[in-house]
């Protein structure tokens, strides 16, 4: 069976003390459970990572970063490399989030380079793809996602792609008041899996985890996660509240 995952992307929220308190409470909740049916990941700001991983050591929750540099090392003031992230104990890194694409003009070439560096450092990648409102309304959403995957991921070897999780973000449904229906989510997830199958074969396609990342919350998580090609969620705002995040995990 494919791995089910719920990952919390804190974005630029939570000062250190409140972030550590949140991680402690989430970790304690899942540590006390006899079994957890999916992998739980928290992705705090960079400055939290080392401290977060001390809390999560030997627990059931994993940690990831929200981004990494496009270079391995060097004179790049303010950047954080994939090996640095790995050295904190983190296991994952998010690459290609819509906010990175939009606000920082990260294109598919840069994201491909980051992905290769992250995998080379021993990290697993959560690779984001998705269309904006204009692309959805013009009917180009399949074309947009296909290009993002072909240019951003499909240079990878089969043994490399198995360490990638794909997150579909309907960008038009994030913080806009609009909501993608479970059927729209399933349609795109099924399409993404078909692209993986065409490139890497059915075995890899059936085993790769595809997450939904469009304003998922406790009230709609169970219905979205019930779709056959939706393997969990990349959660934004709801990951900042213990009760909401746990409720979404429980929905898996």
C-alpha positions as CSV (number, residue, x, y, z in Angstrom):
1,X,0.0,0.0,0.0
2,X,1.1,3.6,-0.7
3,X,2.3,5.5,2.3
4,X,-0.3,8.0,3.7
5,X,1.2,11.3,4.7
6,X,-0.1,14.5,6.4
7,X,2.5,17.3,6.4
8,X,2.1,20.6,8.2
9,X,3.7,23.6,6.4
10,X,3.9,26.4,9.0
11,X,5.2,28.9,6.5
12,X,6.5,32.1,8.2
13,X,4.6,31.6,11.5
14,X,5.5,30.7,15.1
15,X,8.3,32.2,17.1
16,X,10.7,29.6,18.5
17,X,9.1,29.0,21.9
18,X,5.5,28.7,20.7
19,X,6.7,26.5,17.8
20,X,8.5,24.1,20.2
21,X,5.4,24.0,22.5
22,X,3.2,23.1,19.5
23,X,5.7,20.3,18.4
24,X,5.8,18.9,21.9
25,X,2.1,18.7,22.2
26,X,1.7,17.1,18.7
27,X,4.5,14.7,19.4
28,X,3.1,13.7,22.7
29,X,-0.3,13.0,21.3
30,X,1.0,10.6,18.6
31,X,3.5,9.0,21.0
32,X,0.7,8.1,23.3
33,X,-1.3,6.4,20.5
34,X,-0.5,2.7,20.0
35,X,-0.5,3.1,16.2
36,X,-0.6,6.0,13.7
37,X,-2.0,5.1,10.3
38,X,0.0,7.7,8.4
39,X,3.3,9.5,8.5
40,X,3.0,12.8,10.2
41,X,5.5,15.6,9.3
42,X,5.9,19.1,10.6
43,X,7.7,21.7,8.5
44,X,8.6,24.7,10.7
45,X,10.8,27.7,9.8
46,X,14.5,26.9,9.4
47,X,15.6,28.4,12.8
48,X,13.3,25.9,14.6
49,X,14.6,22.7,12.8
50,X,17.4,21.6,15.1
51,X,15.4,22.2,18.3
52,X,12.3,20.5,16.8
53,X,14.3,17.4,15.8
54,X,15.7,17.1,19.4
55,X,12.0,16.9,20.5
56,X,11.0,14.5,17.8
57,X,14.0,12.1,18.2
58,X,12.8,8.5,18.5
59,X,9.1,9.7,18.2
60,X,6.5,9.1,15.6
61,X,6.5,12.6,14.0
62,X,9.0,13.6,11.3
63,X,10.4,17.1,10.4
64,X,11.0,18.8,7.2
65,X,12.1,22.2,5.8
66,X,10.0,24.5,3.7
67,X,12.7,25.2,1.1
68,X,16.4,24.7,0.3
69,X,19.0,26.6,-1.6
70,X,19.8,25.9,-5.2
71,X,23.5,25.5,-4.4
72,X,25.2,23.0,-2.1
73,X,27.4,25.6,-0.4
74,X,29.3,28.8,-0.9
75,X,29.0,32.6,-0.7
76,X,25.2,32.8,-0.8
77,X,24.2,35.0,2.2
78,X,21.0,34.1,3.8
79,X,20.6,30.8,2.1
80,X,20.2,27.3,3.7
81,X,21.5,24.3,1.8
82,X,20.1,20.8,1.6
83,X,23.1,19.3,3.5
84,X,22.6,21.9,6.3
85,X,18.9,20.9,6.6
86,X,19.9,17.2,6.7
87,X,22.4,17.9,9.5
88,X,19.6,19.1,11.8
89,X,18.0,15.7,11.6
90,X,15.2,16.7,9.2
91,X,14.1,14.0,6.7
92,X,12.0,16.1,4.3
93,X,12.1,19.3,2.3
94,X,9.3,21.1,0.5
95,X,10.3,22.2,-3.0
96,X,8.3,24.2,-5.5
97,X,5.5,25.5,-3.2
98,X,3.3,28.0,-5.1
99,X,4.5,30.8,-2.9
100,X,8.1,30.1,-3.9
101,X,7.1,30.0,-7.5
102,X,5.0,33.2,-7.3
103,X,6.8,35.5,-4.9
104,X,10.4,34.4,-5.6
105,X,10.1,33.6,-9.3
106,X,11.4,30.0,-8.9
107,X,11.0,28.3,-12.2
108,X,11.0,24.6,-13.1
109,X,14.7,24.6,-13.9
110,X,15.6,25.9,-10.5
111,X,13.2,23.5,-8.8
112,X,14.7,20.6,-10.6
113,X,18.2,21.7,-9.5
114,X,17.0,22.0,-5.8
115,X,15.3,18.6,-6.0
116,X,18.5,16.9,-7.3
117,X,20.5,18.6,-4.5
118,X,18.0,17.6,-1.8
119,X,17.9,14.0,-2.9
120,X,21.7,13.9,-3.1
121,X,21.9,15.1,0.5
122,X,19.7,12.2,1.6
123,X,16.4,14.2,2.0
124,X,13.0,13.2,0.8
125,X,11.3,15.8,-1.4
126,X,7.7,17.0,-1.2
127,X,7.4,18.5,-4.7
128,X,4.6,20.9,-5.3
129,X,2.7,21.5,-8.5
130,X,-0.6,23.2,-9.4
131,X,-2.4,25.9,-11.4
132,X,-3.5,29.4,-10.7
133,X,-7.1,30.7,-11.2
134,X,-6.6,31.9,-14.7
135,X,-5.1,28.6,-15.8
136,X,-8.0,26.7,-14.2
137,X,-10.6,28.9,-15.9
138,X,-8.9,28.7,-19.3
139,X,-8.8,24.9,-19.1
140,X,-5.0,24.7,-19.2
141,X,-4.6,23.1,-15.7
142,X,-3.6,19.7,-17.0
143,X,-1.0,21.2,-19.4
144,X,0.4,23.4,-16.6
145,X,0.9,20.5,-14.1
146,X,2.3,18.3,-16.8
147,X,5.0,20.9,-17.7
148,X,5.8,21.4,-14.0
149,X,6.4,17.7,-13.5
150,X,8.2,17.1,-16.8
151,X,10.6,19.9,-16.3
152,X,10.9,19.8,-12.5
153,X,10.9,16.0,-11.8
154,X,11.1,13.8,-14.9
155,X,14.9,14.1,-15.2
156,X,15.2,11.9,-12.1
157,X,16.1,8.2,-12.3
158,X,13.5,5.7,-11.2
159,X,15.4,5.0,-8.0
160,X,15.4,8.8,-7.3
161,X,11.7,9.4,-7.9
162,X,10.8,6.9,-5.3
163,X,12.1,9.4,-2.7
164,X,9.7,12.1,-3.9
165,X,6.2,12.9,-2.6
166,X,4.1,15.0,-5.0
167,X,1.7,17.7,-3.6
168,X,-1.0,19.1,-5.8
169,X,-1.9,22.6,-4.9
170,X,-4.9,24.2,-6.7
171,X,-3.4,27.7,-6.1
172,X,-6.8,29.3,-6.9
173,X,-8.3,27.6,-3.8
174,X,-5.6,28.7,-1.3
175,X,-6.7,31.6,0.9
176,X,-9.2,32.8,-1.7
177,X,-12.5,31.6,-0.3
178,X,-12.8,29.2,-3.3
179,X,-12.7,25.5,-2.7
180,X,-11.7,22.6,-4.9
181,X,-14.2,19.8,-4.8
182,X,-13.1,16.3,-3.8
183,X,-13.9,15.4,-7.4
184,X,-11.6,18.1,-8.8
185,X,-8.8,16.9,-6.4
186,X,-9.3,13.3,-7.5
187,X,-9.3,14.2,-11.2
188,X,-5.9,15.9,-10.9
189,X,-4.4,13.3,-8.6
190,X,-5.4,10.6,-11.1
191,X,-3.9,12.6,-13.9
192,X,-0.6,13.0,-12.0
193,X,-0.5,9.3,-11.3
194,X,-1.0,8.6,-15.0
195,X,1.9,10.9,-15.9
196,X,4.1,9.0,-13.4
197,X,3.0,5.7,-15.0
198,X,3.8,7.0,-18.5
199,X,7.3,8.0,-17.4
200,X,8.3,5.4,-14.8
201,X,5.8,2.5,-15.1
202,X,2.9,1.2,-13.2
203,X,4.7,-0.1,-10.1
204,X,6.3,3.3,-9.2
205,X,3.1,5.1,-10.1
206,X,1.0,3.0,-7.8
207,X,3.5,3.4,-4.9
208,X,4.2,7.1,-5.2
209,X,2.4,9.3,-2.6
210,X,0.3,12.3,-3.9
211,X,-0.9,14.8,-1.4
212,X,-3.6,17.4,-1.7
213,X,-2.6,21.0,-0.7
214,X,-5.6,23.2,-1.2
215,X,-7.1,24.7,2.0
216,X,-7.6,21.3,3.6
217,X,-9.3,21.5,7.0
218,X,-11.0,19.2,9.5
219,X,-14.4,19.9,7.9
220,X,-13.4,18.6,4.5
221,X,-10.4,16.3,5.1
222,X,-12.2,13.0,5.4
223,X,-14.2,13.5,2.1
224,X,-11.0,14.6,0.2
225,X,-8.9,11.8,1.6
226,X,-11.5,9.2,0.7
227,X,-10.7,9.6,-3.0
228,X,-8.7,6.7,-4.3
229,X,-5.7,8.8,-5.6
230,X,-5.5,11.2,-2.7
231,X,-2.9,9.9,-0.2
232,X,-3.0,12.7,2.4
233,X,-2.5,16.4,2.6
234,X,0.0,19.2,2.7
235,X,-1.6,21.4,5.3
236,X,-1.1,25.2,5.7
237,X,-3.0,27.3,8.2
238,X,-4.7,24.3,10.0
239,X,-1.3,22.9,10.9
240,X,-0.8,25.8,13.3
241,X,-3.5,24.6,15.6
242,X,-2.9,21.3,17.4
243,X,-6.6,20.3,17.4
244,X,-7.1,21.0,13.7
245,X,-3.9,19.3,12.6
246,X,-4.6,16.2,14.7
247,X,-8.2,16.1,13.4
248,X,-6.9,16.1,9.8
249,X,-4.4,13.4,10.5
250,X,-7.1,11.3,12.1
251,X,-9.2,11.8,9.0
252,X,-6.7,9.6,7.1
